[in-house]
Amino acid sequence: MQRLLDVSPSHEIKFELVAGTTLERILRLRNKTDLPVAFKVKTTAPKRYCVRPNCSVIKGGDSIEVKIVMQPLKELPDAPNEWKDKFLIQAGQLGEDQAGDVSGDPKPLFDTLPKNKLLDQKLMCTFDISSEGAAGIHRGDVGGSHKVERDHDHKTL
């Protein structure tokens, strides 16, 4: 099957942990085809992350930014590298008969795609304790600040 999406970052999503801070990463998906591609993003830790949009349709040649938001930590974990968090991007090309129906709810369109025609891309999460977090500056503070980081590594799905 033809490659559908360029995914950036392609292998891992890096988080520099800070207690009490919402951390945001951007996942960029670019449709390499002329037809719409439906996608869905899943995670192994749904209580830790919010993904928006987690399901959508990308028109031919277009791109979309997906926000991955890590909920604030009350305190820094002792061994964050023991977390085995992952994200799975599933994508499938919509047929020409579905191409005109991309403005509504994307979930029913994605659900109609045959499972054996979906392409998968896994992303691992890696974690570092920031110097700010290690110094205890935000320890226990659950304020609303956040950091945004864009990774430039990409892969074709």
Protein Blocks (a to p, Z undefined) as FASTA:
>chain_A
ZZfbdcddfkbccddddehiacddddddddfbfbdcddddddfblmlpccddfbdcddeh
iacdddddddddfbdcfblmlpccdcddddddddfklmmmmmbcfklmmmmpcfklpccd
dddddddddfklmnommgoiacfbdcddddfbdcdZZ
